[in-house]
Amino acid sequence: MASWEEQLRDELAGRGVAVSSVPGKGRALIATRNFFPGEVIIRQEPYVSTPNKFSVGANCDNCFSSRNLRKCSVCRVACYCGRDCQVEEWKLHQLECRAMAALTVALTEEEKKKLTPTLIRLMVRLVLRRKLQNEQAIPSSGTDNYNLVDALESHISEVDKNQLELYAQMANLVQRILPSLELDLKEIAHTFSKIACNVFTICDPQLRPLGTGLYLVISTINHSCVPNAVVIFEGRTAYVRAVQPIAKNEEVSISYIETAATTVKRQDYLKPYYFTCTCPRCVKDSEEDALLEGYRCKDQKCDGFLMPNSENKAYTCQKCSISRDEKELKKMASEVLLLSDKASSILSSGNNSEACSMYKIVEEQERKLYHTLSTTLLRTWDTLSKIHIELQDVQTALMYCRLTIPVYERVYPPFCPLIGLQFYTCGKLEWSLEYTEDAVKSLTRAADILRITHGTTSGFMKELLVMLEKARAEAYFKLSAGDEQQIDR
């Protein structure tokens, strides 16, 4: 019988990819044929997954739908949107059902604050799925077996003492939940470390988080701040699509983090993954970092951005050479950050009107400090646009949304789903205000990008394409009506 490594190799060979070892990186996913932008490189179901909102029942445990949900009558944790999903999950859930009921009472108030119920449930499901596959109660394959979990890197030697203690507590809790199984607590703690740096946040098509999943082949894909592929989910199914041409024998890469950030920030974001990125962006000079950091020239009439000048501890405008003192800039940035944190706190409390007023003060101060292509202003405008949508002030929401578009296009690669989704939002707002021609332009840009990242078959994309056709038909009707009026005159 073929080993699991041979089974994995044979299954992936038919998909045009292979898992190989790359010096300095460990395992990697390599293309064994050419892929073009928009092509699916690999599609995979999670080995285990769970909705994020533990015990709330916000999504179906099987398909992650939010419609027609009914809780399991025993554990009151698992939810399903219908009989088909419940049947598909039954072999696993019948083992975890009473365990989940136990988990809701096993956690003390202190543990609920310290531990992560989502990861604990994911671990319980991992243990039970291994049991079922070992007993041949459910099938396994080259891309779906526990050997692939064993092969994941845990980085346990690099985990700090406090985190190790937390993993040990979580392992003990798993044993309390599954008392009938003999578990190796050290192995469970190591597996928690593997999960922490290998799971994916499962998102809806608009990149709103829904749950957490472990995808055993996709987990071998390494990070780059200039990725050639992107992961998008339909339900809990993960699709890795090329966003650049990928040549045969080239490594497939995705981004693990928010890439619209300076090199220092990106490296900080990557610390939980225990490696230092050496992609082309991370070894370039500091001009891009200066643009992303976003300090503007002191001369309000100048549209230049500031470059750090280490010789005199100042920042100098790359356009007119006027300097600003580093201490002054850092002090102003610190004050603005405090204001922004206060605005965020107000928004979290649900007071949209007060939050809106506070964020406008933040924006006013940020405009004195940052240029209009800064990621700091981008986040503020994004937030103000969303707040005004909630307040049903569509005109102002559109104004802020339009301000973000040039920044999105400057700080993200051309086929980034975030750009497509921002054009989608802009187009919907324009259409609701009957700016039909503008809506057609925005929705066309959205469709052009999201066809590459999302494909065309999901419900979201079908809805977008229908909306675009309706907007085009409406624009044509208005143009025709205008021409007829000209003839009548």
C-alpha positions in Angstrom: 0.0 0.0 0.0 1.3 3.5 -0.9 2.5 5.7 1.9 0.6 8.9 2.7 3.4 11.0 1.1 3.0 9.0 -2.1 -0.8 9.3 -2.0 -0.5 13.1 -1.5 1.9 13.4 -4.4 -0.3 11.3 -6.7 -3.5 13.3 -5.8 -1.8 16.6 -6.3 -0.2 15.6 -9.5 -3.6 15.6 -11.2 -4.2 19.2 -10.0 -1.0 20.6 -11.3 0.8 21.2 -8.0 3.2 19.4 -5.7 4.3 19.8 -2.1 8.1 20.2 -2.0 10.8 21.3 0.4 12.3 24.8 -0.2 15.6 25.8 1.4 15.0 28.3 4.2 11.2 27.9 4.1 10.4 24.3 4.7 7.5 22.8 2.8 5.9 24.8 -0.1 3.3 24.4 -2.8 4.9 24.3 -6.2 3.1 24.7 -9.6 3.8 21.8 -11.9 2.2 23.5 -14.8 1.4 27.1 -15.8 -1.5 28.9 -14.1 -3.2 32.1 -15.5 -4.8 34.8 -13.4 -8.3 33.6 -12.2 -7.5 29.9 -12.5 -8.2 27.8 -9.5 -4.9 26.3 -8.3 -6.4 24.2 -5.6 -9.8 23.7 -3.9 -10.1 22.1 -0.5 -12.5 21.4 2.3 -11.3 21.9 5.8 -10.0 18.9 7.8 -11.9 20.5 10.7 -13.7 23.8 11.1 -16.0 25.6 13.4 -18.0 28.9 13.3 -16.3 31.7 15.3 -19.3 32.7 17.5 -19.2 29.8 19.9 -22.5 28.8 21.5 -24.3 31.7 19.7 -25.4 29.8 16.6 -24.7 32.4 13.9 -23.7 30.0 11.2 -24.4 26.4 10.1 -21.6 24.1 11.3 -21.4 22.4 8.0 -21.9 25.0 5.2 -21.6 28.2 7.2 -24.9 29.5 5.9 -26.7 31.9 8.3 -30.2 31.0 7.1 -32.9 28.8 8.7 -30.6 27.8 11.6 -31.7 25.3 14.3 -29.6 24.3 17.3 -28.8 20.8 18.2 -31.3 19.9 20.9 -28.6 18.1 23.1 -25.5 20.3 23.1 -27.2 23.6 22.1 -24.0 24.6 20.4 -24.0 23.1 16.9 -26.4 24.6 14.4 -27.6 23.4 11.0 -29.5 25.1 8.2 -31.2 21.8 7.2 -31.3 18.1 7.4 -28.7 17.6 4.6 -26.0 19.5 6.5 -26.9 17.7 9.8 -26.6 14.3 8.2 -23.3 15.2 6.5 -21.9 16.2 9.9 -23.5 13.5 12.0 -20.7 11.0 12.4 -18.4 13.6 13.8 -21.1 15.5 15.7 -22.5 12.5 17.5 -19.1 12.1 19.2 -18.6 15.8 20.0 -22.2 16.5 20.9 -22.1 15.7 24.6 -18.5 17.0 24.7 -19.7 20.4 23.5 -22.4 20.3 26.1 -19.7 19.6 28.7 -17.5 22.4 27.3 -20.2 25.0 28.0 -20.2 24.1 31.7 -16.5 23.1 31.9 -15.2 26.6 31.4 -15.0 28.7 34.5 -15.5 32.5 34.1 -11.7 33.0 34.4 -11.1 30.3 31.7 -13.6 31.9 29.4 -11.6 35.1 29.6 -8.2 33.5 29.1 -8.9 30.6 26.8 -10.2 30.5 23.2 -13.4 28.3 23.0 -13.2 28.3 19.2 -9.7 26.7 19.2 -10.7 24.3 21.9 -13.7 23.1 19.9 -11.5 22.9 16.8 -9.1 20.7 18.8 -11.9 18.4 20.1 -13.1 18.0 16.5 -9.5 17.2 15.4 -9.1 14.5 18.0 -12.4 13.0 17.1 -11.9 13.1 13.4 -8.5 11.3 13.8 -10.4 8.6 15.9 -13.0 8.2 13.2 -10.4 7.9 10.4 -8.3 5.4 12.4 -11.4 3.3 12.9 -12.3 3.7 9.2 -15.7 5.1 10.1 -15.1 8.0 7.7 -12.9 8.0 4.6 -9.4 9.4 4.4 -7.3 10.3 1.3 -3.9 11.6 0.4 -5.1 15.2 1.0 -7.3 14.4 3.9 -5.6 12.4 6.7 -4.1 13.1 10.1 -0.5 12.4 8.9 -0.7 15.9 7.3 -1.5 17.4 10.7 1.6 15.6 12.1 3.6 17.1 9.3 2.7 20.7 10.2 5.4 22.8 11.9 4.6 23.7 15.5 7.4 26.1 16.3 7.1 24.9 19.8 10.7 25.7 20.7 10.0 29.4 19.8 6.8 29.8 21.7 7.1 31.9 24.8 6.6 30.6 28.3 3.2 32.3 28.9 1.8 30.9 25.6 3.1 27.4 26.5 1.3 27.5 29.8 -1.9 28.6 28.0 -1.6 25.6 25.5 -1.1 23.3 28.5 -4.3 24.6 30.2 -6.2 24.2 26.9 -4.8 20.6 26.5 -6.0 19.8 30.1 -9.5 21.2 29.2 -9.7 19.0 26.1 -8.9 16.0 28.3 -11.7 17.1 30.7 -14.1 17.3 27.8 -13.1 13.9 26.3 -12.5 11.8 29.5 -13.1 8.5 27.7 -10.1 9.0 25.4 -6.5 8.5 26.4 -4.8 11.7 25.2 -1.2 12.7 25.2 -1.4 16.1 26.7 2.1 17.1 25.5 1.0 16.2 21.9 -2.2 18.1 22.3 -0.3 21.2 23.5 2.0 20.9 20.5 -1.0 20.6 18.2 -2.5 23.8 19.6 0.8 25.5 18.6 0.4 24.0 15.1 -3.2 25.1 14.8 -2.3 28.7 15.9 0.0 29.3 12.9 -1.7 27.1 10.3 -5.5 27.8 10.6 -7.4 30.1 8.3 -10.1 32.6 9.1 -13.1 31.5 6.9 -14.7 34.6 5.5 -17.8 35.3 3.4 -17.3 36.7 -0.2 -17.0 40.2 1.3 -14.2 39.1 3.6 -16.3 39.3 6.8 -15.1 36.6 9.2 -17.4 33.6 9.8 -15.2 30.9 11.3 -11.9 29.0 11.6 -10.7 26.1 9.6 -7.6 23.9 9.1 -6.8 23.2 5.4 -4.0 20.7 5.3 -2.6 21.2 1.8 -3.3 24.9 1.6 -1.4 25.3 4.9 1.7 24.4 3.0 1.5 27.6 0.9 4.0 30.1 2.1 3.6 33.9 2.6 4.7 36.7 0.4 3.9 40.5 0.7 3.6 40.3 -3.1 1.6 37.1 -3.4 0.8 35.5 -6.7 -2.4 33.8 -5.4 -5.3 34.5 -3.1 -7.6 32.4 -0.8 -11.3 33.0 -1.1 -14.1 30.9 0.6 -17.4 29.8 -0.7 -19.1 28.5 2.5 -16.3 26.7 4.1 -14.7 25.5 0.9 -11.4 27.3 0.2 -10.4 28.2 -3.3 -6.8 29.3 -4.1 -6.8 31.3 -7.3 -3.9 32.8 -9.2 -3.8 36.6 -9.3 -0.6 36.7 -11.4 0.7 34.4 -14.1 2.4 31.5 -12.3 5.0 29.5 -14.3 5.7 25.8 -14.1 8.0 25.1 -11.1 7.2 28.5 -9.5 6.2 28.6 -5.8 2.6 29.5 -5.1 2.4 32.2 -2.4 -0.4 34.0 -0.5 -0.5 36.8 2.1 -1.0 35.9 5.7 -1.4 39.5 6.8 -2.6 43.0 6.0 0.0 44.1 3.4 -0.9 47.8 3.3 1.7 48.5 6.0 5.4 49.5 6.3 8.0 46.8 6.3 8.5 47.1 10.1 4.7 46.7 10.7 4.5 43.7 8.3 7.3 41.9 10.0 5.6 42.6 13.4 2.3 41.1 12.0 4.3 38.0 11.0 5.7 37.3 14.4 3.0 34.7 15.3 4.2 32.7 12.3 7.9 32.6 13.4 9.7 33.7 10.3 11.1 36.8 8.7 9.8 37.6 5.3 12.4 38.2 2.6 10.1 38.9 -0.3 10.9 41.7 -2.8 8.9 44.3 -0.9 10.7 43.5 2.4 14.2 44.0 1.0 13.5 47.2 -1.0 14.5 50.7 0.0 12.4 52.9 2.3 10.5 55.1 -0.2 7.5 52.8 -0.2 7.5 52.7 3.6 7.6 56.5 3.7 4.6 56.6 1.5 2.7 54.1 3.5 3.6 55.8 6.8 2.1 58.8 5.2 3.6 62.0 6.8 2.8 65.0 4.6 4.8 68.1 3.9 4.6 71.0 6.3 3.6 73.3 3.4 -0.1 72.7 3.0 0.2 73.7 -0.7 2.7 70.9 -1.4 1.5 67.4 -2.0 4.8 65.7 -1.3 5.4 63.0 1.3 8.2 62.9 3.9 11.3 60.7 3.8 13.1 59.9 7.1 16.5 61.7 7.4 18.5 59.9 10.0 21.3 62.5 10.0 19.3 65.3 11.6 16.5 63.3 13.1 13.9 64.8 10.8 11.7 64.0 8.0 12.3 65.7 4.7 9.8 66.3 1.9 10.8 64.4 -1.3 9.3 67.2 -3.4 10.2 70.5 -1.9 12.9 69.5 0.7 11.2 71.2 3.7 11.8 69.3 6.9 9.7 68.4 9.9 11.1 67.5 13.3 10.9 63.8 14.1 9.8 64.4 17.7 7.1 66.8 16.6 5.7 64.3 14.1 5.8 61.4 16.6 4.0 63.5 19.3 1.3 64.6 16.8 0.9 60.9 15.7 0.5 59.8 19.3 -2.1 62.4 20.0 -4.1 61.5 16.9 -3.9 57.8 17.9 -5.4 58.5 21.3 -8.3 60.3 19.6 -8.7 57.5 17.1 -8.8 54.9 20.0 -11.5 57.0 21.8 -13.5 57.2 18.6 -13.2 53.4 18.1 -14.4 52.8 21.7 -17.4 55.0 21.1 -18.2 53.1 17.9 -17.9 49.8 19.7 -20.5 51.0 22.2 -23.0 51.3 19.3 -23.3 55.1 19.4 -22.9 55.8 15.7 -23.8 59.5 15.8 -21.3 60.3 18.5 -18.7 58.1 16.8 -19.2 59.9 13.6 -18.6 63.3 15.2 -15.5 61.9 16.9 -14.1 60.3 13.7 -14.5 63.6 11.8 -12.3 65.3 14.5 -9.8 62.5 14.0 -9.9 63.0 10.2 -9.4 66.8 10.6 -6.2 66.2 12.7 -5.0 63.4 10.5 -5.2 65.7 7.4 -2.7 68.0 9.1 -0.2 65.1 9.7 -0.7 62.7 6.8 -0.9 63.0 3.0 -4.0 61.8 1.2 -2.5 58.5 0.1 -1.7 57.4 3.7 -3.1 54.2 5.1 -4.0 56.0 8.3 -6.4 58.3 6.5 -7.6 55.3 4.4 -8.8 53.5 7.6 -10.5 56.6 8.9 -12.3 57.3 5.6 -13.3 53.6 5.4 -14.8 53.8 8.9 -16.6 57.1 8.2 -18.1 55.6 5.1 -19.4 52.6 7.0 -20.8 54.7 9.8 -22.7 56.9 7.3 -24.1 53.8 5.7 -25.5 52.8 9.1 -26.8 56.3 9.6 -28.5 56.1 6.1 -26.6 59.1 4.9 -25.7 57.5 1.6 -24.4 60.7 -0.1 -21.8 61.3 2.6 -21.0 57.5 2.7 -20.3 57.7 -1.0 -18.0 60.8 -0.6 -15.8 58.9 1.9 -15.9 55.7 -0.2 -14.7 57.6 -3.2 -11.8 59.1 -1.2 -10.5 55.6 -0.4 -10.4 54.3 -4.0 -7.1 56.0 -5.1 -5.4 54.8 -1.8 -6.6 51.2 -2.3 -5.2 51.3 -5.8 -1.9 52.7 -4.6 -1.3 50.4 -1.7 -2.6 47.0 -3.0 -1.7 45.0 -6.1 -4.0 45.2 -9.1 -6.0 42.0 -8.5 -6.5 42.4 -4.8 -10.0 41.5 -3.6 -10.1 44.5 -1.3 -9.9 46.8 -4.3 -12.7 45.0 -6.1 -14.9 45.0 -3.0 -14.4 48.7 -2.5 -15.5 49.4 -6.1 -18.5 47.1 -5.4 -19.5 49.2 -2.4 -18.9 52.4 -4.3 -21.1 51.1 -7.2 -23.9 50.1 -4.9 -24.0 53.5 -3.3 -23.9 55.3 -6.6 -26.7 53.2 -8.0 -28.9 53.8 -4.9 -28.4 57.6 -5.5 -29.2 57.1 -9.2 -25.7 58.0 -10.4 -26.2 55.3 -13.0 -23.2 56.0 -15.3 -20.9 56.2 -12.3 -22.4 53.0 -10.9 -21.7 51.2 -14.2 -18.1 52.3 -14.1 -17.6 51.2 -10.5 -19.4 47.9 -10.8 -17.5 47.1 -14.0 -14.2 47.7 -12.2 -15.4 45.5 -9.3 -16.4 42.7 -11.7 -13.1 42.8 -13.6 -11.1 42.3 -10.4 -13.5 39.9 -8.5 -13.8 37.6 -11.5 -10.1 36.9 -11.0 -10.2 36.5 -7.2 -13.7 35.1 -6.7 -14.5 33.3 -10.0 -18.0 33.7 -11.4 -20.2 30.9 -10.0 -20.8 31.9 -6.4 -24.0 33.5 -5.3 -22.2 36.8 -4.5 -20.7 37.0 -8.0 -23.9 36.2 -9.7 -25.6 38.9 -7.8 -22.9 41.4 -8.7 -23.0 40.5 -12.4 -26.8 40.8 -12.4 -26.6 44.2 -10.7 -24.1 45.3 -13.3 -26.3 44.3 -16.2 -29.3 46.1 -14.6 -27.2 49.2 -14.2 -26.0 49.1 -17.8 -29.6 48.6 -19.0 -30.7 51.6 -16.9 -27.9 53.7 -18.2 -28.8 52.8 -21.8 -32.5 53.6 -21.1 -31.5 57.1 -19.7 -29.2 57.8 -22.6 -31.9 56.7 -25.1 -34.5 58.9 -23.3 -32.2 61.8 -23.4 -31.6 61.4 -27.2 -35.3 61.3 -27.8 -35.9 64.5 -25.9 -33.2 66.2 -28.0 -34.9 65.0 -31.2 -38.3 66.3 -29.9 -36.8 69.7 -29.4 
